[in-house]
Amino acid sequence: MGTSSHASINGPAPGGLFATWRDDVPASVVVFLVALPLCLGVALASGAPLLSGVVAGVVGGIVVGAVSGSQLMVSGPAAGLTAIVITGIAQVGGFAAFLPAVVLGGALQIGLGAARAGVIGYYFPSSVIKGMLAAIGLTLILKQIPHAVGYDADAEGDFSFVGSSGENTFGAIGSALQHVQPGAITAALLGVLLMVIWPRTPLAKVKLFPAPLAAVVLSVGLNELLLVMAPAFAIRDTHLVTLPTDGASAVWGQLTRPDWSALANQQVWMLALTIGIVASLESLLSLEATNKLDPEKRDAPANKELFAQGLGNMLSGLLGGLPVTGVIVRSSANVDAGARSRLSAILHGILLIIAVLLLASLLNRIPLAALAAVLLVTGFKLTTPALWKSAWRLGWSHFIPFAITIVAILFTDLLRGIGVGLVVGIAFIIAEHMRRPGLTKVSPPDAILTRYVLPDQVTFLSKASIARELESLPDGCRVEIDGRKTARYDYDALEALLEFRETARSRNIDYRLVGVPEVGLTPAH
């Protein structure tokens, strides 16, 4: 009984890494199909070599997946870092000079993990995390519409509001609707329909052939048929997966090596600091969100995740890859595909290697519209009406930060939007705390002596409510304030209690403090 419980909390069922392979193998194929164009798209949007995105995906899957404490989070190149990467490459004079910053950023993450800085992830309100999930779902839907109709000026993986083409999300949808490819929209609609009805059919029992994989196979078959029977309606090469087909030796020769002479450039060190902090924050947020999506509700250790991400970034930088973070898009696709352990993330990394070395020509037949269908369904599951109803029922203090986080992410990017949501969430927390009474009246209304009890923690946020309560005391009354059960005082609140003595004398109030320290921040009992 104890063994089973332990396994459900910290990992897969007893039996080791391959205990749940029947669920993880098909899930890894789905994640691989989603990750492949995203790796290439993020590299393109970052102004980096295409293979650098694949390298980051491989390292994020195999290395980070193996070391991470999370069973379901998938790591790889992240859209949230594209602005940092493209600016950094320009600042230091090329991608080779940028790579040492990735290595150093990874070393910083390992140091943060050793310093147990992962605790910062626990200080984000649940309203902001849920808002992040809903916003990513909406962003996926909006960003995949152009790919679903067969036209997008921005690369797959460009999730910022203003894309690399200069158009915003809504402008890109308008432009795409003017260039609809019949084959693409047919493939996308059939893919979505197939994934919706799949769970209601006997085919759902065939775990090794999940619905997203069936949707991709269907779209490839459809496009091959159109190429033969109605070429004018077929999906054009510009909207198919694009992998280099040069072979293993050529791929190895195309990898960029770090230019270590760039360490003499101060900007490289500043970039390393930026990458280390931003990648850590994005990974911790993705970890928190993935924990919420996990059907088994396993709580992965944050400090171990920082170490895993740091190791991944050091290796990715050494091999010529982009910075690595935990990525919620791939992680949610992993959960949605039925993965149960880290084996899925590891296998998806191995599949990326195989794809680049051996299967490029075959995979280049996959329409992006098919992958858009997979992400459209994933996006809907992240922002279901039930999530919005739940946030609404929890009240304004939860719903407003939730909604503002969504709007901010949609109109900026992931990290800025979360920052805005966090500020609003903290403001509500502070406002709620300030409304709580700093003094609790424990004597009956007609008592000669009015007694108040202080709470366990008297913080600076209690100062306003304490001052209001003291000011409302009638002249000539008798008051006792009991602080014997208070464990800690902030100086600001303690100062308000002590300074009221002078006011009490002038108003003829018999004012007594019991167990309240005269000096210092900790009461002496």
Disulfide bonds with the S-S distance in Angstrom:
none
